[in-house]
Amino acid sequence: YYKPATYGYVLGASGFWNVAEMMEILLDAYETTGHQVYQEMFYNVYENFYKTQGNKAGDWMNNPYNDDIAWIVIACTRAFNMFKDAKYLTIAKSHFDRMYTRALLSHGGLRWKEGTGDGSNSCINGPAQIAACYLAITTGNNTYYTKAKSIYNYQYRVLYDKNSGRVYDSAIGETVTNNWASTYNQGTFIGANLMLYEYFKDSLYLTVADKVATYTKNTMYNNLVMNNESGRDLDGFKGILMRYMRKYIVD
């Protein structure tokens, strides 16, 4: 799947958020093995992404999907943390700041897609919290934690069932419009709770992370096999859940 392209390399697919997620898989591989080959692969896939996405190289804000921007911000910030190449942090901070400004709604949550009203989905709120926490850790600017907590408060209040641990898909304002639970939304909410706990030390975050993980394991997959969400980009959801389940287990 890893093949040379006009610029850099591609990793088996076109698209935006799914390529950002494959870059994260390379970062997972480097993080857990330390093998230099994964740093080189990341650099080559990033080069292709940098030059082929957006209306000009390195500017991806013509993408109206705010969750897409959040995914590449996470990948770039993690890359900076591992490889200490300033270009990754510069582009991550620039894109998060602009995305947050255009996406922020009056209730504290973020708009999913520009030009489609005020719908706020877990697929933007969860990754945005994680991206903000990574930026806070990396830059030392704790206002990113303030942003993450504000987004979290909306998701916890509206897009989360406190009794079961189910993470809802979407809402308009304070009204849930889709209560579908997916592996990637369960996963990012676990991750957001863990990262907020690491800074604020509020035990609520660990309680919620445990409830979300338990709901996913026992209610969504009580046969212990994740065997749904097939087709198009849904296949990649499960890897996101496992990334943050691993973080929950290890940390």
matplotlib code that plots the C-alpha trace (Angstrom):
import matplotlib.pyplot as plt

x = [0.0, 3.0, 3.8, 5.8, 3.7, 4.5, 5.2, 6.4, 4.5, 0.9, -0.4, -3.1, -5.9, -6.9, -8.9, -8.3, -9.2, -8.5, -5.0, -4.4, -5.4, -3.0, -0.3, -1.3, -0.9, 2.7, 3.2, 1.7, 4.2, 7.1, 5.9, 5.7, 8.8, 11.2, 12.0, 13.4, 11.6, 8.2, 9.6, 10.8, 7.4, 5.6, 7.7, 7.1, 3.3, 3.2, 5.0, 2.3, -0.5, 1.2, 1.4, -1.8, -4.4, -6.0, -6.1, -2.3, 0.5, 0.2, -3.1, -6.1, -8.7, -10.7, -11.9, -15.3, -15.2, -13.9, -13.3, -11.0, -8.9, -8.8, -7.5, -4.6, -3.8, -3.6, -1.2, 1.0, 1.2, 2.1, 4.7, 6.3, 6.3, 8.2, 10.5, 10.9, 10.6, 9.1, 7.2, 4.7, 3.9, 3.6, 1.1, -0.9, -1.2, -2.2, -4.9, -6.3, -6.6, -8.4, -10.6, -11.6, -12.4, -14.7, -16.3, -17.1, -20.8, -22.5, -23.0, -19.3, -19.4, -18.0, -19.8, -19.2, -19.2, -19.1, -22.1, -24.5, -26.0, -25.2, -25.0, -22.4, -21.2, -19.1, -16.8, -15.6, -15.9, -13.9, -10.9, -10.8, -10.5, -7.6, -6.0, -6.3, -4.8, -1.8, -1.2, -1.4, 1.2, 3.4, 3.3, 2.9, -0.1, -2.8, -5.5, -5.7, -6.8, -9.4, -10.7, -10.7, -12.6, -15.2, -15.8, -15.9, -18.6, -20.9, -20.2, -20.7, -23.9, -25.5, -23.8, -23.2, -25.5, -24.2, -26.2, -24.9, -21.6, -23.0, -21.6, -24.2, -23.4, -24.9, -27.0, -28.3, -27.9, -29.0, -31.2, -29.7, -30.5, -28.7, -28.0, -26.0, -22.9, -19.7, -16.3, -14.4, -16.7, -16.5, -12.7, -12.1, -14.2, -12.1, -9.0, -10.3, -11.3, -7.8, -6.0, -8.2, -7.7, -3.9, -4.0, -7.0, -6.9, -10.7, -11.7, -14.9, -12.8, -11.6, -15.1, -16.4, -13.6, -14.3, -18.0, -17.5, -15.0, -17.3, -20.3, -18.3, -17.0, -20.2, -23.1, -21.8, -19.6, -20.7, -19.4, -16.0, -15.6, -16.0, -17.7, -19.8, -19.1, -18.1, -17.9, -16.1, -14.4, -16.3, -13.7, -11.1, -13.3, -12.3, -8.6, -9.3, -11.2, -8.2, -5.7, -7.5, -8.4, -4.7, -4.0, -6.6, -5.0, -1.4, -1.8]
y = [0.0, 2.3, 3.6, 6.5, 9.4, 12.6, 14.1, 11.9, 8.7, 7.6, 5.0, 3.1, 5.7, 9.2, 11.5, 13.8, 12.5, 8.9, 9.8, 11.8, 8.7, 6.5, 9.0, 8.5, 4.8, 5.4, 7.5, 4.7, 2.3, 4.7, 5.4, 1.7, 0.4, 3.4, 2.1, 4.9, 3.5, 4.8, 8.3, 8.2, 6.8, 9.6, 12.3, 10.9, 10.6, 14.0, 15.5, 14.2, 15.4, 18.8, 19.4, 17.8, 18.8, 22.2, 25.1, 25.7, 23.7, 23.7, 25.5, 23.1, 25.6, 25.3, 22.0, 22.8, 19.7, 20.9, 17.4, 16.8, 19.8, 18.4, 15.0, 16.5, 18.8, 15.8, 14.0, 17.0, 17.8, 14.2, 14.3, 17.3, 15.7, 12.7, 14.2, 17.8, 19.3, 22.8, 22.7, 20.2, 22.4, 25.6, 24.1, 22.3, 25.5, 27.6, 25.2, 24.6, 28.3, 29.1, 26.0, 26.8, 30.4, 29.5, 26.5, 27.8, 28.0, 30.0, 26.9, 26.0, 23.1, 23.2, 23.2, 20.0, 21.4, 25.0, 26.2, 23.7, 25.5, 24.9, 21.1, 20.0, 16.4, 14.2, 13.7, 17.3, 17.9, 14.8, 15.2, 19.0, 18.4, 16.0, 18.4, 21.3, 19.2, 18.1, 21.8, 22.8, 20.2, 21.0, 24.8, 25.3, 27.6, 26.5, 28.5, 25.4, 23.4, 26.1, 25.6, 21.8, 22.0, 24.3, 22.0, 19.0, 20.6, 20.9, 17.3, 16.0, 17.9, 17.2, 14.4, 11.9, 9.6, 9.8, 6.7, 4.3, 5.7, 6.0, 8.9, 10.4, 11.3, 14.7, 17.6, 21.0, 23.3, 21.4, 18.8, 15.4, 14.7, 11.3, 9.0, 6.5, 5.3, 4.7, 3.3, 6.5, 8.8, 6.4, 6.4, 10.1, 10.8, 8.3, 10.0, 13.5, 12.5, 11.0, 14.0, 16.4, 14.3, 14.4, 18.2, 19.0, 15.9, 15.8, 12.2, 12.8, 12.4, 9.0, 7.9, 8.9, 7.3, 4.0, 4.2, 4.9, 2.0, -0.3, 0.6, 0.0, -3.4, -4.8, -3.1, -2.4, -5.5, -8.0, -10.8, -9.1, -8.7, -5.4, -6.6, -3.7, -0.2, -1.6, 0.5, 3.7, 5.4, 3.5, 0.8, 3.2, 4.1, 1.0, 1.8, 5.2, 3.4, 1.0, 3.9, 5.4, 2.2, 1.4, 4.8, 4.1, 0.7, 1.9, 5.2]
z = [0.0, 0.6, -2.9, -4.4, -5.9, -7.7, -4.3, -1.6, -1.0, -0.6, 1.8, -0.1, -0.3, -1.3, 0.8, 3.8, 7.2, 6.4, 5.2, 8.4, 10.3, 8.4, 9.3, 12.9, 12.5, 11.4, 14.5, 16.6, 15.1, 15.8, 19.3, 20.2, 18.4, 18.0, 14.5, 12.3, 9.2, 10.5, 10.9, 7.3, 6.1, 8.0, 6.4, 2.9, 3.3, 5.0, 2.0, -0.3, 1.9, 2.3, -1.4, -2.7, -0.1, 0.0, -2.5, -2.0, -0.3, 3.4, 3.7, 4.2, 5.4, 2.2, 3.6, 5.2, 7.5, 10.8, 12.1, 9.1, 10.3, 13.8, 12.7, 10.8, 13.7, 16.0, 13.6, 13.1, 16.8, 17.7, 14.9, 16.5, 19.9, 18.5, 15.8, 17.1, 13.6, 14.1, 10.8, 12.2, 15.2, 13.2, 10.8, 13.6, 15.7, 12.7, 11.5, 15.0, 15.8, 12.5, 12.7, 16.3, 15.4, 12.5, 14.2, 17.7, 18.5, 21.2, 23.5, 23.5, 21.1, 17.6, 14.2, 12.2, 8.7, 7.5, 5.5, 7.0, 10.0, 13.6, 13.8, 16.3, 16.1, 18.4, 15.5, 15.7, 19.5, 20.6, 18.2, 18.9, 22.6, 22.0, 19.5, 22.0, 24.8, 22.7, 21.8, 25.4, 26.3, 23.4, 23.5, 27.2, 26.5, 28.9, 27.1, 24.9, 28.0, 28.6, 25.0, 25.4, 28.7, 27.2, 24.2, 26.7, 28.8, 25.8, 24.7, 28.2, 28.7, 25.3, 23.4, 26.2, 28.2, 31.7, 32.8, 30.2, 28.8, 25.3, 23.2, 20.8, 17.3, 16.7, 18.0, 17.0, 19.9, 23.0, 21.1, 20.1, 16.5, 16.2, 19.2, 17.1, 19.0, 16.9, 17.8, 16.9, 18.9, 21.9, 21.4, 21.2, 24.2, 26.2, 24.9, 25.8, 29.3, 29.9, 28.6, 30.6, 33.7, 33.3, 33.6, 35.8, 38.1, 38.3, 39.0, 37.0, 33.8, 34.8, 35.8, 32.4, 30.6, 32.4, 31.7, 28.0, 27.7, 29.6, 27.4, 24.3, 25.4, 27.1, 25.3, 21.8, 21.5, 24.2, 21.8, 22.1, 18.3, 16.6, 13.5, 12.1, 10.7, 7.3, 4.1, 2.9, 5.8, 8.6, 8.6, 10.1, 13.0, 15.0, 14.9, 16.6, 19.4, 19.9, 20.0, 23.0, 24.6, 24.6, 26.2, 28.9, 29.7, 29.6, 31.4]

ax = plt.figure().add_subplot(projection="3d")
ax.plot(x, y, z, "-o")
ax.set_aspect("equal")
plt.show()
